[in-house]
Amino acid sequence: MAPRILLVRHGQTEWSLLGKHTGRTDIPLLDEGKRGAKLLGERLRRAPWSGLRDVEVRTSPLVRASETCELAGFGDRAAPWDALMEWDYGAYEGLTPPQIKELAGPDWLIWRDGVRDGEALSQVAARADEVIEWSRSADRDVLVFAHGHVLRVLVARWLGLEPSFGARVKLDPASVSVLGWSYGAPSLDRWNDTAHLEG
């Protein structure tokens, strides 16, 4: 069977709650983020995943992702990987979209205009392609813990689309998504699933 990629966005942080671009700044989880990570872990231990015993796990080394991984119960199986780090926002690090628009112009869109003094979208896409190549290198599912923008680029590249397609897919903290296969072609099987956080 061809492998799937299960994607987890890290739990809530102060900056994600405020809408600040959080690239390489190592922001810890809020209590709400820790709770979300634990609830996610409980969900992945139930059917249909049943603990994902044979899955290979990688995590961004940034604390918000690695702590989500740990609290979800996969820390002892996870290897840190720089390819899963968030987009380097350069001069826009820690700023909200309205603040960036004051600097870059009212029509600024990260997916089209990029960032100043940071990483180009093509560089983020190259890292996403590296993750996809790794995931297809063996006959097993993989589970990755990472960040909103890099995971949105990853789904675009999995589907064979331009990385800017990531603008079209919202991704919430502590969500789980699944990239799989349909009729022999890469598919989007589940996206932005946060049912474990409800109720």
C-alpha positions in Angstrom: 0.0 0.0 0.0 1.3 3.5 -0.8 2.0 5.6 2.2 -0.1 8.4 3.6 1.0 11.5 5.4 -0.8 12.5 8.5 -0.3 16.2 9.3 -0.7 17.8 12.7 -0.5 21.6 13.2 0.8 22.5 16.6 -1.5 23.6 19.4 -2.5 27.2 20.1 0.2 29.8 21.1 -0.1 33.4 22.2 1.1 34.6 18.7 -1.1 32.3 16.7 -4.1 33.4 18.9 -3.2 37.1 18.0 -2.6 36.4 14.4 1.1 37.2 14.4 3.4 35.6 11.9 5.4 33.1 13.9 8.2 31.7 11.9 11.4 30.8 13.7 10.6 32.5 17.0 10.3 29.7 19.6 6.9 30.4 21.1 5.6 27.9 23.7 2.1 26.5 23.8 -0.6 28.1 25.8 -2.6 26.0 28.3 -5.2 25.8 25.6 -2.6 24.5 23.1 -1.5 21.9 25.6 -5.0 20.7 26.1 -5.6 20.5 22.4 -2.5 18.4 21.9 -3.6 15.9 24.6 -7.1 15.7 23.1 -5.5 15.1 19.7 -3.4 12.3 21.2 -6.5 10.7 22.7 -8.2 10.8 19.3 -5.3 9.2 17.5 -5.3 6.3 20.0 -8.9 5.5 19.0 -10.2 4.0 15.8 -9.6 4.4 12.9 -6.0 5.2 13.9 -5.7 2.9 17.0 -2.4 4.5 18.2 -0.7 4.5 14.8 1.7 1.8 16.1 3.7 1.4 12.8 3.8 5.1 11.8 7.1 6.9 11.4 7.1 10.3 13.2 8.9 13.5 12.5 8.5 16.9 14.1 9.6 20.4 13.6 12.3 21.1 16.2 10.5 24.3 17.3 9.0 23.9 20.8 5.4 24.5 19.8 5.5 21.6 17.4 7.7 19.3 19.4 5.7 19.9 22.6 2.5 19.1 20.7 4.1 15.9 19.5 5.1 15.0 23.1 1.8 15.8 24.7 0.0 13.8 21.9 2.0 10.8 23.0 4.5 10.5 20.1 7.5 12.2 21.5 9.4 9.0 22.2 9.0 7.9 18.5 9.7 11.3 16.9 12.8 12.6 15.2 13.3 16.4 14.8 13.6 17.6 11.2 14.5 21.2 10.1 12.6 20.6 6.8 9.3 20.9 8.9 10.2 24.3 10.4 7.8 27.1 9.6 8.3 29.7 6.8 11.1 32.1 7.8 9.2 35.4 7.7 12.3 37.6 7.9 11.3 41.2 8.6 7.7 40.3 9.0 8.3 38.0 12.0 5.9 38.7 14.9 3.7 41.0 12.8 0.1 40.7 12.0 -1.2 41.0 8.4 -2.5 44.6 9.0 0.9 45.6 10.4 2.7 44.0 7.4 0.3 45.8 5.0 1.4 49.1 6.6 5.0 48.3 5.4 4.3 46.4 2.2 1.2 48.0 0.9 -2.6 47.4 1.4 -2.7 44.6 -1.3 0.1 42.5 0.2 -0.6 38.8 0.2 2.1 36.4 1.5 1.3 33.7 -1.0 1.9 36.2 -3.9 4.3 38.8 -2.6 6.3 36.8 -0.1 8.3 38.3 2.7 11.3 40.7 3.1 14.6 39.4 4.3 13.2 35.9 4.8 12.5 32.7 2.9 11.0 32.7 -0.6 7.9 30.6 -1.2 9.9 28.4 -3.6 12.3 27.6 -0.7 9.4 26.5 1.5 8.1 24.4 -1.4 11.5 22.8 -1.8 11.4 21.7 1.9 7.8 20.4 1.4 9.0 18.4 -1.6 11.8 16.9 0.6 9.2 15.8 3.1 7.0 14.2 0.4 10.0 12.4 -1.1 10.9 11.0 2.3 7.3 9.9 2.9 7.2 7.9 -0.3 10.6 6.3 0.3 9.1 3.3 2.2 5.9 1.4 2.6 4.5 2.9 5.8 2.4 5.9 6.9 4.1 8.9 8.4 3.0 11.5 11.0 4.4 15.0 11.0 4.0 17.7 13.6 4.6 21.2 12.1 3.2 24.6 11.4 0.4 26.3 9.5 2.0 27.7 6.4 4.5 24.9 5.8 1.8 22.3 6.0 -0.4 24.3 3.6 2.5 24.3 1.1 3.0 20.6 1.7 -0.6 19.8 0.7 -0.3 21.8 -2.4 2.9 20.0 -3.4 1.4 16.6 -2.5 -1.4 17.3 -5.0 1.0 18.5 -7.7 -0.1 22.1 -7.4 1.7 25.4 -7.2 2.7 26.2 -3.6 0.4 29.3 -3.7 -2.6 26.9 -3.5 -1.9 26.9 0.2 -3.7 30.3 0.3 -7.0 28.3 -0.3 -6.8 25.9 2.6 -7.3 27.1 6.1 -5.5 25.1 8.9 -6.3 25.5 12.6 -4.1 24.8 15.6 -4.2 21.2 16.9 -5.9 20.0 13.7 -5.2 16.6 12.0 -5.2 16.2 8.2 -4.5 13.2 6.0 -2.9 13.1 2.5 -3.5 9.8 0.8 -4.3 8.3 -2.6 -7.4 7.9 -4.8 -7.4 6.0 -8.1 -3.6 5.9 -7.9 -3.2 9.7 -7.6 -2.4 11.8 -4.6 -5.5 12.9 -2.8 -6.7 15.0 0.1 -8.4 12.5 2.4 -9.1 14.7 5.5 -8.4 18.4 6.1 -8.3 20.6 9.1 -10.2 18.1 11.3 -10.6 19.5 14.8 -13.5 17.3 16.0 -11.5 16.3 19.1 -11.5 19.9 20.3 -15.3 20.3 20.1 -17.6 19.8 23.1 
